[in-house]
């Protein structure tokens, strides 16, 4: 069958058998495929444009409470040290947990300017960005180093399967029975906005595309008092004192 022979009616017969949750991702994938076909002149219109996406109720963004964030970090520090940098850069820098964090290298962490460089080949959007390295993030990395953690190569040394296993044990240690998808990133964005109140900078640091999306998702996602407590979460060794890591 030629791409030009695929019609909206034929696609609808297939898509109608899917649940609402499955229909929309499949439609987004097909839309991208047919857009490529349009670019190559394989067809004259995108059949997906004639179909409707399933309506999905908008849900409030969920974040991970400070108490559980603290337990996750402390558990990693004492019982699963290689996992700690993953959690630190996920919670305090907002780097995407799937695809981005696994590719961040220690050489991407600039301790002089206190930023993390998310390289274009690592970024989901293929654009370089520079999340700030907060004081408490630096403090947790210092604690990681003091415990003997390696700062050579990538920050994540587990393969994908191992990482899932270690993350699950970390959630359980923190009393989390149901994980929030993108929980670390939502927690970062909500707490960052509550303190800094600068949507444009948050868009740049998080790698989002839309100021409007950021506002709808993260405005009042955390109250300022809780956000201040989030940015004050420190490892026990430093007692809140920041010591510069060697570059």
C-alpha positions as CSV (number, residue, x, y, z in Angstrom):
1,X,0.0,0.0,0.0
2,X,1.3,3.5,-0.9
3,X,1.3,6.2,1.7
4,X,-1.1,8.2,-0.5
5,X,-3.6,5.3,-0.2
6,X,-3.9,5.7,3.6
7,X,-7.0,7.7,4.4
8,X,-8.5,9.1,7.6
9,X,-11.4,6.6,7.4
10,X,-9.0,3.6,7.2
11,X,-7.0,5.0,10.2
12,X,-10.1,5.6,12.2
13,X,-11.2,2.0,12.0
14,X,-7.8,1.0,13.5
15,X,-7.6,3.8,16.1
16,X,-11.2,3.2,17.3
17,X,-10.1,-0.1,18.8
18,X,-7.6,1.6,21.1
19,X,-8.3,3.1,24.5
20,X,-8.2,6.9,24.9
21,X,-4.8,6.6,26.6
22,X,-3.3,4.6,23.8
23,X,-5.0,6.5,20.9
24,X,-3.3,9.8,21.4
25,X,0.3,8.7,21.5
26,X,-0.3,6.5,18.4
27,X,-1.8,9.5,16.6
28,X,1.1,11.8,17.5
29,X,3.5,9.2,16.2
30,X,1.5,8.8,13.0
31,X,1.2,12.5,12.5
32,X,5.0,12.9,12.6
33,X,5.4,10.0,10.1
34,X,2.8,11.5,7.7
35,X,4.4,15.0,8.1
36,X,7.6,13.4,6.9
37,X,5.7,12.0,3.9
38,X,4.4,15.4,3.1
39,X,7.9,16.8,3.2
40,X,9.0,14.1,0.7
41,X,5.9,14.6,-1.5
42,X,4.8,11.0,-0.8
43,X,1.2,12.2,-0.1
44,X,-0.8,15.4,-0.5
45,X,-2.2,15.8,3.0
46,X,-1.8,14.3,6.5
47,X,-4.8,12.0,7.2
48,X,-4.3,12.5,10.9
49,X,-5.4,16.1,10.5
50,X,-8.9,14.9,9.8
51,X,-9.2,12.9,13.0
52,X,-9.8,13.9,16.6
53,X,-7.6,13.2,19.5
54,X,-9.3,11.6,22.5
55,X,-10.2,14.2,25.1
56,X,-8.2,13.7,28.2
57,X,-9.0,15.5,31.5
58,X,-6.3,17.8,32.6
59,X,-4.8,16.8,35.9
60,X,-2.9,18.9,38.4
61,X,0.8,18.4,38.4
62,X,1.9,16.3,41.4
63,X,5.2,16.9,43.2
64,X,7.1,14.8,45.7
65,X,6.8,16.1,49.3
66,X,10.0,17.4,50.9
67,X,10.0,14.7,53.5
68,X,10.1,12.0,50.8
69,X,12.7,13.8,48.7
70,X,14.9,14.0,51.8
71,X,14.5,10.3,52.5
72,X,15.4,9.4,48.9
73,X,18.6,11.5,49.1
74,X,19.6,10.1,52.4
75,X,19.0,6.6,51.4
76,X,21.1,7.0,48.3
77,X,23.9,8.6,50.3
78,X,24.1,5.8,52.8
79,X,22.9,2.7,50.9
80,X,23.2,3.4,47.1
81,X,25.9,6.0,46.5
82,X,26.0,5.7,42.7
83,X,22.3,6.7,42.5
84,X,22.9,9.9,44.4
85,X,24.1,12.2,41.5
86,X,21.1,11.1,39.4
87,X,18.7,12.2,42.2
88,X,20.6,15.4,42.9
89,X,20.5,16.6,39.2
90,X,17.0,15.4,38.7
91,X,15.5,17.1,41.8
92,X,17.7,20.3,41.9
93,X,18.5,20.9,38.3
94,X,15.3,19.6,36.6
95,X,17.2,17.5,34.1
96,X,14.9,14.9,32.4
97,X,15.1,11.5,34.1
98,X,14.6,9.5,31.0
99,X,17.2,10.0,28.3
100,X,19.0,13.1,29.6
101,X,20.3,12.2,33.0
102,X,21.8,9.0,31.8
103,X,24.0,10.9,29.3
104,X,25.2,13.6,31.6
105,X,29.0,13.4,32.3
106,X,30.9,14.7,35.2
107,X,32.7,17.0,32.7
108,X,29.3,18.7,32.0
109,X,29.2,20.0,35.6
110,X,30.9,23.4,35.8
111,X,31.7,23.9,39.4
112,X,33.3,27.3,38.8
113,X,30.2,28.9,37.3
114,X,27.9,26.5,39.2
115,X,26.0,25.3,36.2
116,X,25.3,22.0,34.4
117,X,25.8,21.9,30.6
118,X,23.1,19.9,28.9
119,X,24.7,19.2,25.5
120,X,22.5,19.3,22.3
121,X,23.1,15.6,21.7
122,X,21.8,14.9,25.3
123,X,18.9,17.4,25.3
124,X,15.5,16.1,24.3
125,X,14.9,19.3,22.3
126,X,18.4,19.2,20.8
127,X,19.2,22.6,22.2
128,X,22.0,23.2,24.7
129,X,20.9,24.6,28.1
130,X,22.6,25.6,31.3
131,X,20.6,24.7,34.5
132,X,22.0,26.3,37.6
133,X,23.7,24.1,40.2
134,X,22.0,25.2,43.4
135,X,23.8,25.4,46.8
136,X,22.2,22.3,48.2
137,X,22.9,20.4,44.9
138,X,26.6,21.3,45.3
139,X,26.5,20.2,48.9
140,X,25.0,16.8,48.1
141,X,27.7,16.3,45.4
142,X,30.3,17.1,48.0
143,X,28.8,14.5,50.3
144,X,28.9,12.0,47.4
145,X,32.6,12.7,46.8
146,X,33.4,12.5,50.5
147,X,31.8,9.0,50.6
148,X,34.2,7.9,47.8
149,X,31.9,8.5,44.8
150,X,33.6,8.5,41.4
151,X,33.6,11.7,39.3
152,X,34.9,10.0,36.1
153,X,32.7,9.4,33.0
154,X,29.0,9.6,33.2
155,X,27.1,10.4,36.4
156,X,24.9,7.3,36.0
157,X,26.9,4.1,36.0
158,X,23.9,1.7,36.0
159,X,22.4,0.4,32.8
160,X,18.7,1.0,32.2
161,X,17.5,-2.2,33.8
162,X,19.8,-1.7,36.9
163,X,18.7,1.9,37.2
164,X,15.0,0.9,37.3
165,X,15.7,-1.6,40.1
166,X,17.8,0.8,42.2
167,X,15.2,3.6,41.8
168,X,12.4,1.3,42.9
169,X,14.3,0.3,46.0
170,X,15.0,4.0,46.7
171,X,11.3,4.8,46.4
172,X,10.4,2.0,48.8
173,X,13.0,3.3,51.3
174,X,11.3,6.7,51.1
175,X,7.8,5.2,51.7
176,X,6.7,5.9,48.2
177,X,4.1,3.2,47.1
178,X,3.2,4.8,43.7
179,X,5.7,6.8,41.8
180,X,4.7,10.1,40.2
181,X,5.7,10.1,36.5
182,X,8.3,12.9,35.9
183,X,8.1,13.4,39.7
184,X,11.6,14.8,40.1
185,X,11.2,17.3,37.2
186,X,7.8,18.5,38.3
187,X,9.1,18.9,41.9
188,X,12.0,21.0,40.6
189,X,9.9,23.2,38.3
190,X,7.2,23.9,41.0
191,X,9.7,24.7,43.7
192,X,12.0,26.8,41.4
193,X,9.1,28.9,40.3
194,X,7.7,29.4,43.8
195,X,11.0,30.9,44.9
196,X,12.3,32.7,41.8
197,X,9.0,33.7,40.1
198,X,10.7,34.0,36.7
199,X,8.9,31.9,34.0
200,X,11.2,32.9,31.2
201,X,14.3,31.7,33.0
202,X,12.6,28.5,34.1
203,X,11.7,27.8,30.5
204,X,15.4,28.2,29.5
205,X,16.8,26.1,32.4
206,X,14.3,23.3,32.1
207,X,14.3,23.0,28.3
208,X,10.5,23.6,27.9
209,X,9.2,25.2,24.8
210,X,6.2,27.2,26.2
211,X,5.9,29.9,28.8
212,X,2.2,29.3,28.8
213,X,2.6,25.6,29.5
214,X,5.0,26.3,32.4
215,X,2.5,28.7,33.9
216,X,-0.4,26.3,33.6
217,X,1.5,23.4,35.1
218,X,3.7,24.9,37.8
219,X,2.1,28.2,39.0
220,X,1.2,27.5,42.7
221,X,2.5,24.0,42.3
222,X,4.3,24.6,45.6
223,X,3.9,27.3,48.1
224,X,6.9,29.5,48.8
225,X,7.5,28.2,52.4
226,X,7.7,24.6,51.2
227,X,9.8,25.6,48.2
228,X,12.3,27.4,50.5
229,X,12.5,24.3,52.6
230,X,13.1,22.2,49.5
231,X,16.1,24.3,48.5
232,X,17.4,24.0,52.0
233,X,17.5,20.2,52.0
234,X,21.2,19.4,52.9
235,X,23.2,16.3,53.6
236,X,24.0,15.6,57.2
237,X,27.8,16.0,56.8
238,X,27.8,19.6,55.7
239,X,25.2,21.0,58.1
240,X,24.3,23.5,55.5
241,X,27.9,24.8,55.0
242,X,28.9,24.9,51.3
243,X,32.5,23.8,50.5
244,X,33.6,24.3,46.9
245,X,34.3,21.1,45.0
246,X,37.6,21.0,43.1
247,X,37.0,21.9,39.4
